[in-house]
């Protein structure tokens, strides 16, 4: 039986084998001349003489390894905030991954891991109640934006970020995908990491032109909503895009899927990352609690200032009303008194200095302060009470 050599390790491989029994690399055979003439795309000639997958390591921190087709390029990798030059905020806790595996320099066929970004729906936080952080602003390092579905996130955020020069963009298809959420939860459980919040998964397929070539691209994303307990924090998880020239994505999908599923995380790197996140999360939580306490206090002070403004307006309105009322009484030669029996204000004449009344409503006026009708023999009554002028606001 004639054998061939594995292009990765040089070991002999039996005819028809799809995988090297020694280095476990997948092999893709070159299409035969007959298959090429018949247009059978299931055996696309992806590289002269076929190609294999080679295991390569994430270049910046060795965070994981993955299978990459031989000759393909890797760009990007893990990045971190420089905590020597910025405070710890929600965006600086985790390592960020922006990694592209592509067939050539132009990325005619590629798969890209997009970084996780923290957002804040301030409608769930005290800061939102004050209206101080409109959409698009920055709150504790997070972009302020209302929570959205995975599909909307891919359309509104991921695609414009990944392809700022794209034209003739069309959303070919979009769908909610609960299986992406299940897959994310399962992977987190296997790593011993929590995934206890609410989630939404979605897939969107795009068609667009970039650098004169029309592409078909599929985007996947899971949205994690941490809810009111976290002040409205939400973020994107497992955000991945894959593309190929239009009409070829279906042919390349098995290869892109294998690249995706081949990721193996370094346990040493993961342990260090978990410890880093724990310490940074504590620092951020302390800062966040202090910030939220400041927000609540600012809200209290703002409400107090609003109450003061309201009281000032009411004071001014009542003062103006008193002035207008006194002007009217003067014009009508009247005064407002307080009835000593009922305690209610009532109108009387202002032509005398002193006024007395009985419970039955009789009135007695005099300019002499010592003239008490209770001791006047002419009136023959002892139930007269003096009626004071109604105090004026703001006395």
C-alpha positions as CSV (number, residue, x, y, z in Angstrom):
1,X,0.0,0.0,0.0
2,X,1.4,3.3,-1.1
3,X,1.6,6.0,1.7
4,X,2.3,9.7,1.8
5,X,4.0,11.8,4.4
6,X,2.3,14.2,6.9
7,X,3.3,17.7,5.9
8,X,3.4,18.6,9.6
9,X,5.5,15.9,11.2
10,X,6.7,13.8,8.2
11,X,5.1,10.6,9.5
12,X,3.7,8.1,6.9
13,X,0.0,8.4,6.3
14,X,-2.2,5.8,4.7
15,X,-4.1,6.8,1.5
16,X,-7.5,8.4,2.2
17,X,-6.6,9.3,5.8
18,X,-8.0,12.7,7.0
19,X,-5.8,12.9,10.1
20,X,-2.2,12.1,10.9
21,X,-2.1,9.2,13.5
22,X,1.1,10.6,15.1
23,X,0.7,14.4,15.4
24,X,-3.2,14.3,15.1
25,X,-3.2,17.1,12.5
26,X,-6.2,17.3,10.2
27,X,-5.4,17.0,6.5
28,X,-7.3,18.5,3.6
29,X,-6.8,16.8,0.2
30,X,-6.4,18.7,-3.0
31,X,-9.3,18.2,-5.4
32,X,-8.7,15.9,-8.3
33,X,-8.7,17.3,-11.8
34,X,-12.1,15.7,-12.4
35,X,-13.6,17.3,-9.3
36,X,-12.2,20.6,-10.3
37,X,-13.8,20.3,-13.8
38,X,-17.1,19.3,-12.3
39,X,-17.1,22.2,-9.9
40,X,-17.4,20.0,-6.8
41,X,-16.8,22.7,-4.1
42,X,-16.7,20.1,-1.2
43,X,-13.1,19.5,-2.1
44,X,-12.0,23.1,-2.6
45,X,-8.3,23.5,-3.5
46,X,-7.4,25.5,-0.5
47,X,-3.6,25.3,-0.9
48,X,-1.4,23.7,-3.5
49,X,-0.9,20.1,-2.5
50,X,-3.5,20.3,0.3
51,X,-2.8,21.6,3.8
52,X,-2.9,20.6,7.4
53,X,-3.8,22.2,10.7
54,X,-0.9,23.1,13.0
55,X,-1.3,23.8,16.7
56,X,-0.2,27.3,17.5
57,X,-0.1,29.3,20.7
58,X,-1.7,32.7,21.4
59,X,1.2,35.0,20.8
60,X,1.1,37.6,23.6
61,X,0.6,35.6,26.8
62,X,0.4,32.0,25.8
63,X,-3.2,32.0,27.0
64,X,-4.3,29.1,24.8
65,X,-3.4,27.1,21.8
66,X,-5.5,26.3,18.7
67,X,-5.3,24.5,15.4
68,X,-4.5,26.9,12.5
69,X,-4.3,25.8,8.8
70,X,-0.7,25.7,7.7
71,X,0.4,28.9,6.1
72,X,-2.4,31.0,7.6
73,X,-1.7,34.1,9.6
74,X,-2.5,35.0,13.2
75,X,-2.9,38.6,14.3
76,X,-3.6,40.2,17.6
77,X,-4.0,38.3,20.9
78,X,-4.4,39.1,24.6
79,X,-4.1,42.7,25.7
80,X,-4.5,44.4,29.1
81,X,-5.0,47.8,30.5
82,X,-1.9,49.6,31.8
83,X,-2.8,50.0,35.5
84,X,0.2,52.2,36.0
85,X,-1.5,54.9,34.0
86,X,-5.2,54.5,34.8
87,X,-7.4,53.7,37.7
88,X,-9.1,50.3,38.0
89,X,-12.5,50.4,36.4
90,X,-14.9,47.8,35.0
91,X,-13.1,47.8,31.7
92,X,-9.7,47.0,33.1
93,X,-10.4,43.9,35.2
94,X,-10.2,41.2,32.5
95,X,-7.8,40.5,29.8
96,X,-9.1,41.4,26.4
97,X,-8.9,39.1,23.4
98,X,-8.8,40.4,19.8
99,X,-7.4,37.6,17.7
100,X,-7.7,37.0,13.9
101,X,-6.8,33.8,12.1
102,X,-6.9,34.4,8.3
103,X,-5.9,32.8,5.1
104,X,-4.0,35.7,3.7
105,X,-3.0,39.3,4.4
106,X,-6.3,40.7,3.1
107,X,-8.3,38.2,5.3
108,X,-10.2,36.8,2.3
109,X,-11.2,33.9,4.6
110,X,-10.9,34.6,8.4
111,X,-12.2,33.9,11.8
112,X,-11.9,36.6,14.5
113,X,-12.5,36.6,18.3
114,X,-13.8,40.0,19.2
115,X,-13.0,41.5,22.7
116,X,-15.5,41.5,25.5
117,X,-16.6,45.1,26.3
118,X,-18.4,46.2,29.5
119,X,-21.5,48.4,29.0
120,X,-23.8,50.1,31.5
121,X,-27.5,50.5,31.3
122,X,-27.7,53.4,33.8
123,X,-31.5,53.2,34.0
124,X,-30.7,50.5,36.7
125,X,-28.4,52.8,38.7
126,X,-28.6,55.9,40.8
127,X,-26.6,57.8,38.2
128,X,-29.3,57.2,35.6
129,X,-31.9,58.7,37.8
130,X,-30.0,62.0,37.8
131,X,-29.7,62.1,34.0
132,X,-26.0,62.7,34.2
133,X,-24.9,59.9,31.9
134,X,-26.6,60.0,28.5
135,X,-26.1,57.1,26.0
136,X,-22.6,57.2,24.6
137,X,-21.0,58.7,27.7
138,X,-18.6,57.0,30.1
139,X,-19.6,55.6,33.5
140,X,-16.9,54.0,35.6
141,X,-15.0,53.0,32.4
142,X,-18.1,51.5,30.7
143,X,-19.9,52.8,27.7
144,X,-23.4,53.9,28.7
145,X,-25.9,52.2,26.5
146,X,-29.3,50.4,27.0
147,X,-29.2,46.7,27.2
148,X,-29.7,45.1,23.8
149,X,-30.2,41.6,22.2
150,X,-27.3,39.6,20.8
151,X,-28.6,40.2,17.3
152,X,-28.8,44.0,17.7
153,X,-25.4,44.0,19.3
154,X,-23.9,42.3,16.3
155,X,-25.6,44.6,13.9
156,X,-25.1,47.9,15.7
157,X,-21.7,47.4,17.4
158,X,-19.7,44.5,16.1
159,X,-20.0,44.8,12.4
160,X,-19.3,48.6,12.2
161,X,-16.3,48.1,14.5
162,X,-14.9,45.2,12.5
163,X,-15.6,46.7,9.0
164,X,-15.5,50.5,9.1
165,X,-14.9,50.7,5.3
166,X,-17.6,48.2,4.3
167,X,-20.2,49.3,1.8
168,X,-23.4,47.9,0.4
169,X,-24.1,46.2,3.7
170,X,-27.1,43.9,4.0
171,X,-28.3,41.8,6.9
172,X,-29.1,38.5,5.1
173,X,-30.4,36.6,8.1
174,X,-30.6,36.9,11.9
175,X,-31.9,34.6,14.6
176,X,-31.9,34.1,18.3
177,X,-29.8,31.1,19.3
178,X,-30.3,29.6,22.8
179,X,-27.7,26.9,22.0
180,X,-25.0,29.5,22.1
181,X,-26.0,30.4,25.6
182,X,-26.0,26.7,26.6
183,X,-22.6,26.3,25.1
184,X,-21.2,29.3,27.0
185,X,-22.7,28.1,30.3
186,X,-21.3,24.6,29.8
187,X,-17.8,25.9,29.1
188,X,-17.9,28.2,32.1
189,X,-19.0,25.3,34.3
190,X,-16.2,23.1,33.0
191,X,-13.7,25.8,33.9
192,X,-15.3,26.3,37.3
193,X,-16.4,29.8,36.5
194,X,-19.8,31.3,37.4
195,X,-22.4,32.1,34.7
196,X,-25.3,33.0,37.0
197,X,-26.8,36.0,35.2
198,X,-29.3,36.3,32.3
199,X,-28.1,35.6,28.8
200,X,-29.2,36.0,25.2
201,X,-27.5,34.4,22.2
202,X,-27.8,35.3,18.5
203,X,-26.5,34.8,15.0
204,X,-26.5,37.3,12.2
205,X,-25.4,36.8,8.6
206,X,-24.1,39.8,6.6
207,X,-23.3,40.5,2.9
208,X,-21.1,43.4,2.1
209,X,-18.3,44.8,-0.1
210,X,-14.8,45.5,1.2
211,X,-11.9,46.5,-1.0
212,X,-13.8,45.6,-4.1
213,X,-14.7,42.1,-2.9
214,X,-18.2,41.0,-1.8
215,X,-18.1,38.9,1.3
216,X,-20.5,36.8,3.3
217,X,-20.0,36.9,7.0
218,X,-21.6,35.2,10.0
219,X,-21.4,36.7,13.5
220,X,-22.1,35.0,16.8
221,X,-22.5,36.6,20.2
222,X,-23.8,36.0,23.7
223,X,-25.0,38.9,25.8
224,X,-24.6,38.7,29.6
225,X,-26.9,40.9,31.7
226,X,-25.8,41.3,35.3
227,X,-28.9,43.3,36.1
228,X,-29.7,46.0,38.8
229,X,-27.6,44.4,41.5
230,X,-24.5,45.3,39.3
231,X,-25.8,48.8,38.5
232,X,-27.0,47.8,35.0
233,X,-23.7,46.3,33.9
234,X,-23.8,44.1,30.7
235,X,-21.3,42.7,28.3
236,X,-20.7,40.6,25.2
237,X,-19.4,37.1,25.5
238,X,-18.1,34.6,22.9
239,X,-18.3,37.2,20.1
240,X,-16.9,35.7,16.9
241,X,-17.1,36.6,13.2
242,X,-16.2,34.4,10.3
243,X,-16.2,35.3,6.6
244,X,-15.4,34.1,3.1
245,X,-16.0,35.5,-0.4
246,X,-19.7,35.4,-1.2
247,X,-20.9,32.0,-2.2
248,X,-17.9,30.3,-0.4
249,X,-18.7,30.6,3.3
250,X,-20.5,27.3,3.4
251,X,-17.4,25.6,2.0
252,X,-15.1,27.2,4.5
253,X,-17.3,26.9,7.6
254,X,-16.1,23.4,8.6
255,X,-12.5,24.6,8.6
256,X,-13.4,27.8,10.6
257,X,-15.5,25.7,13.0
258,X,-12.6,23.4,13.6
259,X,-10.3,26.4,14.4
260,X,-12.9,27.6,16.8
261,X,-13.5,24.3,18.5
262,X,-9.8,23.4,18.7
263,X,-9.0,26.1,21.4
264,X,-7.3,24.7,24.5
265,X,-6.8,27.1,27.4
266,X,-3.6,27.0,29.4
267,X,-4.4,26.1,32.9
268,X,-1.5,28.0,34.3
269,X,-2.6,31.2,32.4
270,X,-6.3,30.7,33.5
271,X,-5.3,30.3,37.1
272,X,-3.3,33.5,37.0
273,X,-6.1,35.3,35.2
274,X,-8.7,34.2,37.8
275,X,-6.5,35.4,40.6
276,X,-5.9,38.7,38.8
277,X,-9.6,39.2,38.3
278,X,-10.4,38.4,41.9
279,X,-8.0,41.0,43.2
280,X,-9.0,43.7,40.6
281,X,-12.7,42.9,41.1
282,X,-12.3,43.6,44.8
283,X,-10.6,46.9,44.2
284,X,-13.2,47.8,41.6
285,X,-16.1,46.8,43.8
286,X,-14.8,49.0,46.6
287,X,-14.4,51.9,44.1
288,X,-17.8,51.1,42.6
289,X,-19.5,51.0,46.0
290,X,-17.9,54.3,46.8
291,X,-19.0,55.7,43.5
292,X,-22.5,54.5,43.9
293,X,-22.6,56.0,47.4
294,X,-21.4,59.3,45.9
295,X,-24.2,59.0,43.3
296,X,-26.8,58.4,45.9
297,X,-25.5,61.3,48.0
298,X,-25.5,63.5,44.9
299,X,-29.0,62.4,44.2
300,X,-30.1,63.3,47.7
301,X,-28.4,66.7,47.5
302,X,-29.9,67.3,44.1
303,X,-33.4,66.5,45.5
304,X,-32.7,68.8,48.4
305,X,-31.7,71.6,46.0
306,X,-34.8,71.0,44.0
307,X,-36.9,71.2,47.1
308,X,-35.2,74.5,48.0
309,X,-36.0,75.8,44.5
310,X,-39.6,74.7,44.9
311,X,-39.9,76.4,48.3
312,X,-38.4,79.6,47.0
313,X,-40.9,79.6,44.1
314,X,-43.7,78.9,46.5
315,X,-42.5,81.6,48.9
316,X,-42.3,84.1,46.0
317,X,-45.8,83.2,44.8
318,X,-47.3,83.5,48.3
319,X,-45.5,86.8,48.9
320,X,-46.8,88.2,45.6
321,X,-50.2,86.9,46.4
322,X,-50.2,88.7,49.8
323,X,-49.1,91.9,48.1
324,X,-51.9,91.7,45.6
325,X,-54.4,90.7,48.3
326,X,-53.4,93.7,50.5
327,X,-53.7,96.0,47.6
328,X,-57.2,94.7,46.9
329,X,-58.2,95.1,50.6
330,X,-56.9,98.6,50.7
331,X,-58.9,99.5,47.6
332,X,-62.0,98.0,49.1
333,X,-61.3,99.6,52.5
334,X,-61.3,96.1,54.1
335,X,-59.1,94.1,56.3
336,X,-58.6,90.4,57.0
337,X,-59.1,89.4,60.7
338,X,-58.9,86.1,62.5
339,X,-62.2,85.1,64.2
340,X,-61.3,84.3,67.9
341,X,-64.1,81.7,68.1
342,X,-63.6,79.8,64.8
343,X,-59.9,80.6,64.2
344,X,-60.8,81.2,60.5
345,X,-60.0,84.4,58.6
346,X,-62.9,86.8,57.9
347,X,-63.3,90.2,56.3
348,X,-64.1,93.4,58.2
349,X,-63.7,97.2,57.8
350,X,-60.3,98.8,58.0
351,X,-61.7,102.2,59.0
352,X,-61.0,101.6,62.7
353,X,-58.0,100.4,64.6
354,X,-59.7,97.7,66.7
355,X,-62.4,95.2,66.1
356,X,-64.4,93.0,68.5
357,X,-66.9,90.2,67.7
358,X,-69.3,87.9,69.4
359,X,-69.9,84.2,68.7
360,X,-73.1,85.2,67.0
361,X,-71.3,87.4,64.5
362,X,-71.9,90.9,66.0
363,X,-69.1,93.4,65.3
364,X,-67.8,96.3,67.3
365,X,-65.2,98.8,66.0
366,X,-63.3,101.5,67.9
367,X,-60.1,103.6,67.7
368,X,-59.7,103.5,71.4
369,X,-57.6,100.6,72.6
370,X,-59.1,100.8,76.1
371,X,-62.7,100.8,74.9
372,X,-63.7,97.2,75.9
373,X,-67.3,96.5,74.8
374,X,-67.6,93.9,77.6
375,X,-67.6,96.7,80.2
376,X,-69.8,99.1,78.2
377,X,-73.2,99.4,79.8
378,X,-74.7,100.4,76.5
379,X,-74.0,97.0,74.8
380,X,-75.0,94.9,77.8
381,X,-72.9,91.8,76.7
382,X,-69.8,90.1,78.1
383,X,-68.9,87.7,75.2
384,X,-67.0,90.1,73.0
385,X,-63.6,89.0,71.8
386,X,-61.0,91.1,70.1
387,X,-60.2,90.0,66.5
388,X,-56.6,90.3,65.5
389,X,-55.5,91.1,62.0
390,X,-54.5,88.0,60.1
391,X,-50.7,87.7,60.1
392,X,-49.2,88.3,56.7
393,X,-46.8,85.9,54.9
394,X,-43.8,85.6,55.5
395,X,-44.2,87.0,59.0
